[in-house]
Amino acid sequence: MLPITLTPHSLKAALIGQGEALARRQALLAEAGVEARLLPQDAPDEALTGLNLLFVAGLPEGESRALAARARALGVLVNVEDVLPLCDFHVPAIVRRGDLLLAISTGGQVPGLSRRLREALSDQFGPEWTTRLRDLAKARARWRSEGMSMAEVSQMVRAHVEREGWL
């Protein structure tokens, strides 16, 4: 697994599917600030061309398999919800507090464990972390503008977190 965080404004993503599974994926992408196009199940290859990511959700496995193969042939990375062998990437369980993002993954093998860990982390990292991150980012920018090295800034961040008793 290669954990990465993608910048939403540069992504070209689309969704194909139906029902509750599709709605979950739409909500996930919207929360992340990704403007994903909703495509019909019979979308032509032209509609898939140029995409970075395709999310397929709520379709029978045969349809999902065919869509995934077409998209992959066009260089698009594919996620078919709950069908591990058809996925080029997996969507982790997420705790989001503003720009603080905690992601938990089992590589798609045990989603229930990821979900349970997300619940535990959600309790540990409450809504106050949105403000904490924003304030600490401002302090970090100030320290950098004062000429501190990356190592010094890192030390200042650690000291601040310890002094505040956040962890």
C-alpha positions in Angstrom: 0.0 0.0 0.0 1.1 3.5 -0.7 -0.7 6.1 1.4 -1.0 9.4 -0.3 -3.2 12.5 0.1 -4.4 14.0 -3.2 -5.1 17.7 -3.7 -8.8 17.8 -4.7 -8.6 20.8 -7.1 -6.3 18.9 -9.5 -8.3 15.7 -9.6 -10.5 14.6 -12.4 -12.9 12.1 -10.9 -16.1 10.5 -11.8 -18.7 8.2 -10.2 -20.8 5.5 -11.8 -23.4 3.5 -9.8 -26.6 3.5 -8.0 -28.3 3.5 -4.6 -26.9 4.0 -1.1 -23.4 2.9 -2.2 -23.2 5.6 -4.8 -24.6 8.2 -2.3 -21.8 7.2 0.2 -19.1 7.8 -2.4 -20.7 11.1 -3.5 -20.7 12.3 0.1 -17.1 11.2 0.6 -15.9 13.0 -2.5 -17.9 16.2 -1.7 -16.5 16.2 1.9 -13.0 16.1 0.5 -13.7 19.0 -1.9 -13.5 16.8 -5.0 -15.9 17.8 -7.8 -16.7 14.4 -9.3 -18.8 14.0 -12.4 -21.7 11.6 -12.2 -21.7 9.4 -15.3 -24.4 7.0 -16.5 -23.7 3.2 -16.3 -23.4 3.1 -20.1 -20.9 6.0 -20.3 -18.9 5.9 -23.5 -15.1 5.6 -23.4 -14.9 9.3 -24.3 -16.5 10.2 -20.9 -13.8 8.1 -19.1 -10.9 9.5 -21.1 -8.8 12.0 -19.1 -10.1 10.9 -15.7 -7.7 10.2 -12.9 -10.1 8.3 -10.7 -13.3 6.3 -11.2 -15.5 5.2 -8.4 -18.0 2.5 -9.1 -20.6 1.7 -6.5 -23.8 -0.2 -6.2 -23.6 -2.1 -9.5 -23.6 -5.9 -10.1 -20.1 -7.3 -10.2 -20.3 -8.1 -13.9 -21.1 -4.5 -14.8 -18.4 -3.3 -12.4 -15.8 -5.6 -13.9 -16.5 -4.4 -17.4 -16.4 -0.7 -16.4 -13.2 -1.2 -14.4 -11.6 -2.9 -17.4 -12.6 -0.1 -19.8 -11.4 2.6 -17.4 -8.1 0.9 -16.7 -7.4 0.5 -20.4 -7.7 4.3 -20.6 -5.2 4.8 -17.7 -7.9 5.6 -15.1 -7.4 4.3 -11.5 -10.6 2.4 -10.4 -12.2 1.7 -7.0 -15.2 -0.7 -7.1 -16.8 -0.5 -3.6 -16.5 -3.7 -1.7 -14.9 -5.7 -4.6 -11.2 -5.9 -3.6 -9.9 -7.6 -6.7 -11.3 -4.9 -9.0 -9.7 -2.0 -7.0 -6.5 -0.1 -8.0 -6.8 1.8 -4.7 -8.8 1.6 -1.5 -10.7 4.3 0.4 -9.6 4.4 4.0 -11.9 5.0 7.0 -11.6 8.7 7.7 -11.7 11.1 10.7 -11.8 14.6 9.3 -11.4 17.7 11.6 -11.0 20.6 9.2 -7.7 20.0 7.4 -6.7 17.3 9.9 -7.3 14.0 8.2 -6.8 10.7 10.0 -7.0 7.7 7.6 -7.2 4.1 8.6 -6.7 1.3 6.1 -6.5 -2.5 6.2 -5.9 -2.6 2.4 -9.6 -3.4 1.9 -9.2 -6.7 3.7 -11.2 -5.9 7.0 -13.3 -2.8 6.5 -15.1 -3.5 9.9 -11.8 -3.1 11.7 -11.0 0.2 9.9 -14.5 1.4 10.8 -14.0 0.5 14.5 -10.6 2.2 14.6 -12.2 5.3 13.0 -14.8 5.3 15.7 -12.2 5.2 18.4 -10.1 7.9 16.8 -13.2 10.0 16.3 -13.8 10.0 20.0 -10.1 10.9 20.7 -9.9 13.7 18.2 -12.9 15.9 18.7 -14.0 19.0 16.9 -11.6 21.1 18.8 -8.8 19.8 16.6 -10.1 21.9 13.7 -9.1 25.1 15.7 -6.0 23.5 17.1 -4.7 22.7 13.6 -5.6 26.2 12.2 -3.8 28.0 15.1 -0.8 25.8 15.0 -0.5 26.3 11.2 -0.5 30.1 11.8 2.2 29.7 14.4 4.3 27.5 12.1 4.0 30.0 9.3 5.2 32.7 11.7 8.1 30.7 12.9 9.1 30.0 9.3 8.9 33.7 8.4 11.2 34.4 11.4 13.8 32.3 9.7 13.6 29.1 11.8 14.8 25.9 10.1 12.4 23.1 9.5 14.0 21.1 12.4 13.5 24.1 14.7 9.9 24.5 13.6 9.3 20.8 14.1 10.7 21.1 17.6 8.5 24.1 18.3 5.4 22.2 17.1 6.2 19.2 19.3 6.8 21.4 22.3 3.5 23.3 21.8 1.5 20.0 21.6 3.2 18.8 24.7 2.7 22.1 26.6 -1.0 22.1 25.7 -1.4 18.4 26.7 -3.1 17.6 23.4 -1.5 14.1 23.2 
